[in-house]
Amino acid sequence: MAEREPNAQQCAEFMDLEVPEYAYMFGFLQADGHLHQGAGQKGRLSLELNIRDVDLLYRFKHLTPYNSSVTERVRSTNFVKEHHSATWTLCSLEARSKLHQLGLPYGRKSKKVTPPRVEFSRRDYLRGVIDADGSVGYTGKGSPFISLTTASTAIGAYLCFYAKQVTGAQRLIKRNTRDDIYNIGYERDIAQMLVADLYYPGCLSLGRKQVKADSIASWSRPADKRALHSQRSWKASEDQLLLKLGDPVAAAKELGRTEMSCRMRLWRLRDCRMLMPKDQ
């Protein structure tokens, strides 16, 4: 049966990266999807996940106004005797061309991918990349963390740039010598801030990572653990000035504090994680 192509309106909407769901989807595909090119105009986009994440594949199928399919298989791997997985497959040339134009290469792509060069929803895109190639959870000592493993210099640098804007924490990326990839991670208070920004309520995400993100939101730093920001206590008058300015950079200059400290405090106040300051 011939493939049913979408109408012009649907094509215009597909992969609009300013739409959060498409930005997330594109980030995930850049990290874990595979664009295969066949003879002539033949080819396919495929994404294989563990069966536990099959719901996400159906979400992608629903978001795509082209014929696509989700299939399951059980096979033996080097790690397990029976690996149950699901694969989403999209063959439409028009859809593949759009994805390729936005920055999803054909064939091997690990070092070549870059953030989109069009306007896009930044936190949704990065959440897609992290859901595919990163981790969210707790360290062995019980501290929250969020990390990304990537071979792409552009993707690694962009995560560091974005995280600095959100948390004030600076990271300098460097490939490890063992397998020539970047391992970028954030822990404790900084991780909590970044996770809260990326995994906001109602966002499209892997269910199991959303559960971890929700848990991290309620984490409190133990009393015996040093904060990753200034330990100087905050006065109500300082909180009031911070809220009035609404700008961590300006507040840091006015209050003589670090920008990261002001970012953390403002986030906690705005997110209702502490009582609002009263006039003294």
Residue, then its C-alpha position, 0 to 999 in steps of 0.5 A: m500500500a502506498e504511503r499516505e503523505p500529510n497535507a501542507q499544514q501538517c508538514a509546516e508544523f512537523m519538527d517546529l523546534e520552538v514547540p517543546e515536544y518537537a525540540y525534545m524529540f529532536g534532541f533525543l533523536q540526535a543522541d539515540g536515533h539512526l538515519h539510514q540512507g538507502a539506494g535512490q530515495k529509500g531510507r529510514l529513521s529508526l530508534e530502538l529502546n528497551i521495552r520499558d520505554v516503549d511509551l515514548l516511542y508511541r508518543f513520537k509516533h503520535l507527534t509525527p504526521y507521517n506513517s510510521s510503526v513501532t515493532e518489538r523483538v527479543r534477541s540475545t546480546n553480549f550482556v543479556k540472553e534475552h533483550h526485549s526492545a521496541t523500535w520506532t521506524l519512519c520511512s517518509l522521505e519528506a520527514r527524513s529530509k526535514l530532520h536531516q536539514l535540521g541537523l540529524p546526519y545520515g550514518r555515524k553521527s556521534k561527533k558531528v551533531t550540534p545544537p540546532r541552528v534555528e530557533f528552538s526550545r533550549r531546555d526541552y532539547l537538552r532534556g531530550v539529549i540527556d534522556a537519551d545519553g545522560s543520567v539523572g539520579y543519586t550518587g552512592k552517597g545519596s546526593p542528586f546528580i545529572s550527567l551527560t556522556t557525549a562524543s560531540t564537542a558542540i553538544g557538551a559545550y552547549l550543556c555547559f553554557y546552558a547550565k551556567q546560565v541556570t545555576g551559575a556553575q561553570r564547567l570546562i569540558k575535556r575528553n577522557t583518555r580511555d574512550d575519547i568522550y566527554n563526561i559532564g556532571y553536576e551534583r547536589d544543589i547545582a544538580q537540583m537547580l538544573v533538574a528542576d529547570l529541565y524536568y518541569p511539570g508536564c514535560l515530555s520525558l522518559g517516565r523513569k527519569q521523570v520519577k527521579a527528577d521529581s524525587i530530586a526536587s524534594w531533596s534537602r542538603p544534609a546539615d553535615k554537607r557543605a553547600l555548593h554555594s555561599q554559606r553566609s546566611w541570608k537576611a530578610s532584607e537581602d531576600q527582599l532586594l533579590l526579589k525586587l531586582g529579579d536579576p542574580v547578576a545585579a543582586a550579586k553586585e548589590l549584596g556582595r555575594t556570588e552570582m551562583s549564590c543569588r541564582m540559587r536563592l532566587w530559584r528557591l524563593r520563586d519556587c516556593r521552597m521557603l517562606m517569603p521574607k517579611d519586612q523587618 
